Amino acid sequence: MFLRYNQQKPRRRRVALTLIELLVAISIMVVVMGSLGAMSHAVRDGSSYGESYGTATQHARVAMQRIAASVRGSTVSAAFPGFIVLTEEINGWDFPDTLIVWHPEGEAMAPDGLPRVSELRVYCPDPASPGDLIELTVPTDHRTVPDITDTAMWRAEAERIKNSNGAVRVVLTNLLRTELTSSAGSSLRGAVRFQPRYRPTDAEFADYYGGISGWSDLAWPQGIYTDSMGLRQAWVRMELQLTPAPSYASGQGDALPAIPFLGSAVRFYEVER
């Protein structure tokens, strides 16, 4: 008796993908590569922004520290409170972007009176390049400055200094945000603002000297005064808006949003009765 075994033919091995499997694999690869590309792009942008933000922060720190040191080391007198801020009005908008500090290199020529132009440090956007915040000095101009109550003369003097061929310019930062002063197109303006405050104020001193108020009624900082003198505070608040460099690392030339930086400086000095 013979037993018959059913012999099965060996199956062929498949050596290729079907069209559907190939399309699915390609789709997955496209999705993965797209995700990796987007992640790489985001990493590059984040790195570029972090580097640009760090650069802007360093510019702001250096500029504000230099200005604050000038204010704290300023010379004061009864006729000049160490520094003043000039405001320019354009199309109904005020631009308090010029800070003038009395800071001679050595002894002041008239320490009890008004400063000379050569003893001033002027901080403002560069008229020729509004994106630059500059420090201006005119060491060869020894004229006496106007009285601080003469605003028109001071504005004219500031323009003369800014456009002087003998002025020494030091660029504190070249990253200032700039904007047009009106929708009609006018000129570019650097985003800088200085806000001064004096305690007691000039108006309060005028009331005292006019017999309207008493010496003890003046707003002395921390209430520090005696029968013969008082401590006055000259304070300035600073605001800079800096625009980081474009994100070239990511292949884009778009400017990054402006970053606001705030700072302040205080000068205390004695005022005799």
C-alpha positions in Angstrom: 0.0 0.0 0.0 1.5 3.3 -1.1 0.7 6.5 0.6 0.5 9.6 -1.6 1.7 12.8 -0.2 0.4 16.0 -1.6 3.4 18.0 -2.7 2.9 21.7 -2.6 4.7 24.0 -4.9 7.1 26.4 -3.1 5.8 30.0 -2.9 7.6 32.7 -4.8 9.3 35.3 -2.6 8.1 38.9 -3.3 11.1 41.1 -4.1 9.4 44.4 -4.7 6.8 46.7 -3.1 3.4 47.1 -4.5 2.5 50.5 -5.9 0.2 51.2 -3.0 2.9 50.4 -0.5 5.4 52.5 -2.4 3.0 55.5 -2.4 2.4 55.1 1.4 6.1 55.0 2.1 6.8 58.0 0.0 4.0 59.9 1.8 5.4 59.1 5.2 8.9 60.2 4.1 7.6 63.5 2.8 5.8 64.2 6.1 8.8 63.3 8.2 11.2 65.4 6.0 8.7 68.3 6.1 8.5 68.1 9.9 12.3 68.0 10.2 12.7 70.9 7.8 10.2 73.0 9.7 11.9 72.1 13.0 15.3 73.1 11.6 13.9 76.4 10.3 12.4 77.2 13.7 15.6 76.3 15.5 17.6 78.6 13.1 15.1 81.4 13.6 15.1 81.0 17.3 18.9 81.1 17.5 19.1 84.1 15.2 16.4 86.0 17.2 18.2 85.1 20.5 21.5 86.4 19.1 19.9 89.6 17.7 18.0 90.2 21.0 21.3 89.8 22.9 23.0 92.3 20.7 20.2 94.8 21.1 20.3 94.3 24.9 24.0 94.9 25.0 23.6 98.1 22.9 20.9 99.4 25.2 22.9 98.6 28.3 26.0 100.4 27.1 24.1 103.5 25.8 22.1 103.9 29.0 25.0 103.4 31.3 27.0 106.0 29.5 24.1 108.5 29.6 23.4 107.7 33.3 27.0 108.2 34.2 27.0 111.6 32.5 23.8 112.7 34.4 25.1 111.5 37.8 28.4 113.3 37.3 26.9 116.5 35.9 27.8 119.9 37.2 24.9 121.9 38.8 24.4 125.5 39.8 21.5 127.7 40.8 21.2 128.7 37.1 21.4 125.2 35.6 20.1 121.9 37.2 22.7 119.6 35.6 20.7 118.7 32.5 17.7 119.7 30.5 15.5 118.0 27.9 14.5 119.7 24.7 11.2 118.8 23.0 10.5 119.3 19.3 6.9 119.5 18.1 6.1 118.1 14.6 2.6 117.7 13.2 1.1 118.0 16.6 3.4 115.4 18.2 6.0 116.0 20.8 9.5 114.4 20.5 11.5 114.9 23.7 14.5 113.2 22.2 17.4 115.6 23.0 19.1 115.4 26.4 21.7 118.1 27.2 24.0 117.4 30.1 26.5 119.9 31.7 29.5 117.6 32.0 32.9 119.4 31.5 36.1 117.3 31.2 37.7 119.2 34.0 36.7 122.1 36.2 33.7 124.2 34.9 34.6 127.7 33.6 31.7 129.2 35.6 30.6 126.6 38.2 28.2 129.0 39.8 26.6 130.3 36.6 25.8 128.9 33.2 27.8 126.3 31.3 29.8 126.9 28.1 28.9 125.0 24.9 32.2 123.2 25.1 31.1 121.7 28.5 27.9 120.1 27.2 27.2 116.6 26.2 24.2 116.3 23.8 22.4 112.9 23.4 20.0 112.6 20.5 19.3 110.7 17.3 21.8 111.6 14.5 20.0 114.1 12.2 21.8 112.6 9.2 21.2 109.0 10.3 18.1 108.7 12.6 18.9 105.1 13.4 22.0 106.2 15.3 21.9 107.4 18.9 24.8 109.7 19.3 26.7 111.7 21.9 27.8 115.2 20.7 30.4 117.5 22.1 31.8 120.7 20.7 35.1 121.2 22.5 36.2 124.3 20.6 33.0 126.4 21.3 33.3 128.4 24.5 30.2 130.5 24.2 27.9 130.7 27.2 24.6 128.9 26.7 21.2 130.7 27.0 19.2 130.8 30.2 17.2 127.6 30.7 14.0 129.5 30.5 14.7 130.6 27.0 13.3 127.6 25.1 13.5 129.1 21.7 17.2 130.0 22.1 18.0 126.5 23.4 16.3 124.8 20.5 18.3 127.0 18.1 21.5 126.2 20.1 20.8 122.5 19.9 20.4 122.6 16.2 23.6 124.5 15.9 25.4 121.9 17.9 23.9 119.0 15.9 25.0 120.5 12.6 28.3 121.8 13.7 31.3 120.8 11.6 33.5 120.9 14.8 31.2 118.5 16.7 32.7 115.2 18.0 30.2 112.4 17.4 30.2 109.1 19.3 27.7 106.5 18.2 26.2 104.8 21.2 24.0 102.4 19.1 23.0 102.1 15.4 19.9 100.0 16.2 17.3 102.7 16.9 13.9 102.1 15.6 12.9 104.8 13.0 9.4 105.9 11.9 8.0 108.6 9.7 6.8 111.6 11.7 3.5 111.6 9.7 1.4 109.4 7.4 2.1 112.0 4.7 5.7 110.9 4.6 7.8 113.6 6.3 11.2 112.7 7.8 12.4 109.7 9.8 12.7 110.0 13.5 14.6 107.8 15.9 12.6 106.3 18.8 14.2 107.9 21.8 12.5 109.7 24.7 13.8 111.5 27.7 11.5 112.6 30.5 12.9 115.0 33.2 11.6 115.6 36.7 12.9 118.1 39.3 11.9 118.1 42.9 11.2 120.8 44.0 10.1 122.1 40.7 11.0 125.5 39.2 7.4 126.6 39.7 7.6 125.7 43.4 10.8 127.7 43.7 9.1 130.6 42.0 6.2 130.5 44.5 8.6 130.4 47.3 10.6 133.4 46.1 7.4 135.2 45.3 6.2 134.8 48.9 3.4 132.4 48.0 4.7 129.4 49.9 7.3 128.7 52.6 10.7 127.0 52.5 9.3 124.0 54.4 6.4 123.7 52.0 8.7 122.8 49.1 8.6 119.2 47.9 12.0 118.2 49.2 13.0 114.6 48.4 12.8 112.4 51.5 12.0 115.6 53.4 15.7 116.5 53.6 16.2 120.2 54.2 17.4 122.6 56.9 16.8 126.2 57.6 19.6 127.2 55.2 19.7 124.5 52.5 17.6 121.7 50.9 18.4 118.6 48.8 17.0 118.8 45.3 16.5 115.9 42.9 17.1 116.0 39.2 15.7 112.8 37.6 15.5 111.7 34.0 13.7 108.7 32.6 15.1 107.2 29.4 13.4 105.0 26.8 15.1 103.5 23.7 13.4 101.3 21.1 16.0 99.2 19.4 15.4 97.0 16.3 17.5 93.9 16.2 19.3 93.0 12.9 17.3 91.0 10.3 17.3 87.3 10.6 19.8 86.5 7.8 20.6 83.1 9.2 17.2 81.9 8.2 17.5 83.3 4.7 14.9 86.0 5.5 15.6 89.7 5.3 12.6 90.8 7.5 13.4 93.1 10.4 12.5 91.8 13.8 10.0 93.7 16.1 11.5 96.6 18.0 12.4 96.1 21.7 11.7 98.8 24.2 14.4 99.5 26.9 13.8 101.7 30.0 16.3 103.3 32.3 16.8 106.3 34.6 19.4 108.4 36.3 19.2 110.7 39.3 21.4 113.6 40.4 21.0 115.0 43.9 22.5 118.4 44.9 22.2 121.0 47.6 20.2 124.2 47.1 20.9 127.2 49.4 18.1 129.2 50.8 
